[in-house]
């Protein structure tokens, strides 16, 4: 597969490849794309696991108002502890 970049982008890739010690821009792009696919795969596995936790009842979903209230309370507690210092 061949990918074409604008000259400015190619120059940035050359500079970054040289700085990172990866050799050529092709090697840099290959490593970045492979890393991206690894991260997407990990994210998919994490989301599937969390969905299974919800379906099985191991965790419960929180509504938006409940999440807001939780973080407001957490912020209030943090501010109160800071003001006591």
MDTraj code that builds the backbone (N, CA, C; nanometers):
import mdtraj as md
import numpy as np

residues = "UNK UNK UNK UNK UNK UNK UNK UNK UNK UNK UNK UNK UNK UNK UNK UNK UNK UNK UNK UNK UNK UNK UNK UNK UNK UNK UNK UNK UNK UNK UNK UNK UNK UNK UNK UNK UNK UNK UNK UNK UNK UNK UNK UNK UNK UNK UNK UNK UNK UNK UNK UNK UNK UNK UNK UNK UNK UNK UNK UNK UNK UNK UNK UNK UNK UNK UNK UNK UNK UNK UNK UNK UNK UNK UNK UNK UNK UNK UNK UNK UNK UNK UNK UNK UNK".split()
xyz = np.array([
    [0.0847, -0.1170, 0.0000],
    [0.0000, 0.0000, 0.0000],
    [0.0896, 0.1238, 0.0000],
    [0.0482, 0.2184, -0.0758],
    [0.1248, 0.3433, -0.0830],
    [0.0376, 0.4578, -0.0336],
    [0.0955, 0.5409, 0.0526],
    [0.0236, 0.6562, 0.1052],
    [0.1037, 0.7806, 0.0678],
    [0.0347, 0.8821, 0.0212],
    [0.1020, 1.0050, -0.0184],
    [0.0651, 1.1167, 0.0790],
    [0.1683, 1.1902, 0.1214],
    [0.1495, 1.3020, 0.2130],
    [0.1930, 1.4305, 0.1456],
    [0.1443, 1.5402, 0.1995],
    [0.1905, 1.6713, 0.1522],
    [0.3390, 1.6840, 0.1858],
    [0.4131, 1.7615, 0.1073],
    [0.5574, 1.7759, 0.1327],
    [0.5883, 1.8193, 0.2760],
    [0.5064, 1.9069, 0.3327],
    [0.5312, 1.9520, 0.4705],
    [0.5182, 1.8356, 0.5688],
    [0.4199, 1.7506, 0.5454],
    [0.3980, 1.6353, 0.6328],
    [0.5116, 1.5362, 0.6178],
    [0.5568, 1.5150, 0.4949],
    [0.6694, 1.4243, 0.4725],
    [0.7940, 1.4731, 0.5463],
    [0.8159, 1.6037, 0.5436],
    [0.9320, 1.6595, 0.6131],
    [0.9200, 1.6373, 0.7639],
    [0.8010, 1.6608, 0.8172],
    [0.7793, 1.6367, 0.9607],
    [0.8025, 1.4904, 0.9962],
    [0.7575, 1.3991, 0.9095],
    [0.7789, 1.2565, 0.9331],
    [0.9276, 1.2218, 0.9312],
    [1.0016, 1.2815, 0.8362],
    [1.1467, 1.2578, 0.8299],
    [1.2142, 1.3053, 0.9579],
    [1.1766, 1.4250, 1.0039],
    [1.2366, 1.4812, 1.1253],
    [1.2037, 1.3949, 1.2471],
    [1.0784, 1.3561, 1.2596],
    [1.0367, 1.2766, 1.3745],
    [1.1015, 1.1388, 1.3723],
    [1.1118, 1.0787, 1.2553],
    [1.1760, 0.9476, 1.2441],
    [1.3224, 0.9578, 1.2863],
    [1.3890, 1.0636, 1.2446],
    [1.5296, 1.0821, 1.2811],
    [1.5434, 1.1049, 1.4313],
    [1.4569, 1.1862, 1.4887],
    [1.4629, 1.2156, 1.6320],
    [1.4324, 1.0926, 1.7171],
    [1.3397, 1.0122, 1.6715],
    [1.2968, 0.8969, 1.7509],
    [1.3882, 0.7761, 1.7330],
    [1.4766, 0.7821, 1.6347],
    [1.5668, 0.6706, 1.6113],
    [1.5012, 0.5542, 1.5391],
    [1.3871, 0.5785, 1.4784],
    [1.3172, 0.4712, 1.4080],
    [1.3663, 0.4528, 1.2650],
    [1.4567, 0.5346, 1.2229],
    [1.5117, 0.5183, 1.0889],
    [1.4392, 0.5997, 0.9858],
    [1.3541, 0.5342, 0.9112],
    [1.2883, 0.6002, 0.7983],
    [1.1462, 0.6422, 0.8337],
    [1.0923, 0.7375, 0.7592],
    [0.9515, 0.7737, 0.7795],
    [0.8574, 0.6541, 0.7610],
    [0.8908, 0.5641, 0.6672],
    [0.8072, 0.4452, 0.6470],
    [0.7986, 0.3611, 0.7744],
    [0.9131, 0.3429, 0.8409],
    [0.9155, 0.2647, 0.9648],
    [0.8359, 0.3346, 1.0749],
    [0.8481, 0.4665, 1.0807],
    [0.7729, 0.5441, 1.1796],
    [0.6227, 0.5287, 1.1574],
    [0.5788, 0.5473, 1.0349],
    [0.4352, 0.5368, 1.0036],
    [0.3856, 0.3955, 1.0321],
    [0.4644, 0.2946, 0.9959],
    [0.4243, 0.1558, 1.0208],
    [0.4062, 0.1324, 1.1712],
    [0.5011, 0.1814, 1.2515],
    [0.4929, 0.1629, 1.3969],
    [0.3723, 0.2374, 1.4559],
    [0.3479, 0.3582, 1.4071],
    [0.2334, 0.4360, 1.4566],
    [0.1024, 0.3649, 1.4233],
    [0.0887, 0.3167, 1.3017],
    [-0.0352, 0.2499, 1.2608],
    [-0.0545, 0.1206, 1.3390],
    [0.0518, 0.0432, 1.3566],
    [0.0406, -0.0810, 1.4334],
    [0.0039, -0.0502, 1.5782],
    [0.0625, 0.0535, 1.6354],
    [0.0283, 0.0940, 1.7712],
    [-0.1168, 0.1360, 1.7822],
    [-0.1642, 0.2052, 1.6808],
    [-0.3048, 0.2469, 1.6777],
    [-0.3963, 0.1250, 1.6800],
    [-0.3664, 0.0253, 1.5976],
    [-0.4499, -0.0942, 1.5934],
    [-0.4471, -0.1679, 1.7267],
    [-0.3305, -0.1719, 1.7916],
    [-0.3212, -0.2349, 1.9238],
    [-0.4111, -0.1623, 2.0237],
    [-0.4075, -0.0295, 2.0223],
    [-0.4894, 0.0487, 2.1149],
    [-0.6383, 0.0303, 2.0874],
    [-0.6765, 0.0266, 1.9607],
    [-0.8177, 0.0060, 1.9256],
    [-0.8632, -0.1312, 1.9746],
    [-0.7788, -0.2302, 1.9602],
    [-0.8122, -0.3650, 2.0056],
    [-0.8281, -0.3685, 2.1572],
    [-0.7343, -0.3047, 2.2295],
    [-0.7431, -0.2991, 2.3755],
    [-0.8689, -0.2251, 2.4198],
    [-0.9009, -0.1163, 2.3525],
    [-1.0204, -0.0396, 2.3859],
    [-1.1455, -0.1245, 2.3646],
    [-1.1511, -0.1967, 2.2548],
    [-1.2656, -0.2835, 2.2274],
    [-1.2820, -0.3904, 2.3348],
    [-1.1703, -0.4493, 2.3779],
    [-1.1760, -0.5517, 2.4825],
    [-1.2240, -0.4911, 2.6142],
    [-1.1765, -0.3706, 2.6469],
    [-1.2172, -0.3048, 2.7700],
    [-1.3670, -0.2724, 2.7661],
    [-1.4139, -0.2188, 2.6545],
    [-1.5559, -0.1860, 2.6431],
    [-1.6432, -0.3107, 2.6522],
    [-1.6007, -0.4183, 2.5898],
    [-1.6760, -0.5444, 2.5976],
    [-1.6827, -0.5941, 2.7413],
    [-1.5708, -0.5844, 2.8127],
    [-1.5656, -0.6270, 2.9519],
    [-1.6583, -0.5422, 3.0383],
    [-1.6563, -0.4114, 3.0163],
    [-1.7429, -0.3226, 3.0941],
    [-1.8904, -0.3490, 3.0616],
    [-1.9194, -0.3758, 2.9361],
    [-2.0573, -0.4063, 2.8973],
    [-2.1039, -0.5351, 2.9656],
    [-2.0163, -0.6338, 2.9679],
    [-2.0504, -0.7603, 3.0354],
    [-2.0729, -0.7372, 3.1844],
    [-1.9926, -0.6500, 3.2465],
    [-2.0123, -0.6166, 3.3881],
    [-2.1503, -0.5560, 3.4103],
    [-2.1920, -0.4673, 3.3198],
    [-2.3247, -0.4058, 3.3308],
    [-2.4348, -0.5097, 3.3119],
    [-2.4213, -0.5927, 3.2078],
    [-2.5236, -0.6937, 3.1781],
    [-2.5398, -0.7922, 3.2921],
    [-2.4285, -0.8310, 3.3550],
    [-2.4339, -0.9323, 3.4598],
    [-2.4783, -0.8751, 3.5938],
    [-2.4783, -0.7420, 3.6065],
    [-2.5174, -0.6807, 3.7321],
    [-2.4021, -0.6605, 3.8291],
    [-2.2797, -0.6919, 3.7873],
    [-2.1636, -0.6707, 3.8757],
    [-2.1437, -0.5231, 3.9064],
    [-2.1833, -0.4375, 3.8139],
    [-2.1804, -0.2930, 3.8359],
    [-2.3152, -0.2381, 3.7906],
    [-2.3483, -0.1198, 3.8392],
    [-2.4751, -0.0611, 3.7967],
    [-2.4474, 0.0701, 3.7249],
    [-2.5315, 0.0979, 3.6293],
    [-2.5183, 0.2222, 3.5529],
    [-2.5690, 0.3383, 3.6375],
    [-2.5090, 0.4540, 3.6173],
    [-2.5511, 0.5755, 3.6871],
    [-2.6058, 0.6727, 3.5834],
    [-2.7145, 0.7394, 3.6189],
    [-2.7704, 0.8407, 3.5307],
    [-2.6885, 0.9688, 3.5372],
    [-2.7115, 1.0560, 3.4423],
    [-2.6362, 1.1808, 3.4341],
    [-2.6466, 1.2659, 3.5592],
    [-2.7672, 1.2779, 3.6158],
    [-2.7868, 1.3591, 3.7361],
    [-2.7107, 1.2991, 3.8538],
    [-2.7089, 1.1674, 3.8623],
    [-2.6369, 1.1002, 3.9710],
    [-2.4860, 1.1204, 3.9577],
    [-2.4358, 1.1141, 3.8354],
    [-2.2930, 1.1380, 3.8116],
    [-2.2570, 1.2815, 3.8498],
    [-2.3401, 1.3761, 3.8083],
    [-2.3160, 1.5171, 3.8433],
    [-2.3137, 1.5352, 3.9940],
    [-2.4097, 1.4792, 4.0635],
    [-2.4164, 1.4924, 4.2089],
    [-2.2939, 1.4305, 4.2747],
    [-2.2503, 1.3163, 4.2237],
    [-2.1309, 1.2492, 4.2782],
    [-2.0085, 1.3391, 4.2679],
    [-1.9868, 1.3959, 4.1491],
    [-1.8677, 1.4789, 4.1310],
    [-1.8787, 1.6131, 4.2025],
    [-2.0000, 1.6678, 4.2155],
    [-2.0168, 1.7911, 4.2936],
    [-1.9798, 1.7662, 4.4388],
    [-2.0283, 1.6549, 4.4932],
    [-1.9979, 1.6206, 4.6328],
    [-1.8477, 1.5993, 4.6508],
    [-1.7868, 1.5293, 4.5567],
    [-1.6431, 1.5037, 4.5632],
    [-1.5656, 1.6354, 4.5591],
    [-1.6062, 1.7290, 4.4734],
    [-1.5417, 1.8602, 4.4645],
    [-1.5603, 1.9390, 4.5935],
    [-1.6812, 1.9339, 4.6497],
    [-1.7078, 2.0048, 4.7747],
    [-1.6181, 1.9531, 4.8867],
    [-1.6034, 1.8219, 4.8954],
    [-1.5182, 1.7617, 4.9984],
    [-1.3727, 1.8041, 4.9776],
    [-1.3264, 1.8036, 4.8537],
    [-1.1886, 1.8438, 4.8243],
    [-1.1662, 1.9898, 4.8599],
    [-1.2608, 2.0764, 4.8246],
    [-1.2470, 2.2193, 4.8564],
    [-1.2478, 2.2414, 5.0069],
    [-1.3342, 2.1694, 5.0777],
    [-1.3433, 2.1834, 5.2237],
    [-1.2124, 2.1409, 5.2889],
    [-1.1535, 2.0332, 5.2406],
    [-1.0269, 1.9863, 5.3014],
    [-0.9131, 2.0819, 5.2693],
    [-0.9155, 2.1475, 5.1537],
    [-0.8125, 2.2460, 5.1178],
    [-0.8247, 2.3714, 5.2014],
    [-0.9462, 2.4121, 5.2307],
    [-0.9656, 2.5352, 5.3064],
    [-0.9277, 2.5170, 5.4532],
    [-0.9227, 2.3921, 5.5012],
    [-0.8844, 2.3657, 5.6391],
    [-0.7342, 2.3675, 5.6568],
    [-0.6598, 2.3718, 5.5492],
    [-0.5131, 2.3697, 5.5589],
    [-0.4569, 2.5028, 5.5900],
])
top = md.Topology()
chain = top.add_chain()
for i, resn in enumerate(residues, 1):
    res = top.add_residue(resn, chain, resSeq=i)
    for name in ("N", "CA", "C"):
        top.add_atom(name, md.element.get_by_symbol(name[0]), res)
traj = md.Trajectory(xyz[None], top)
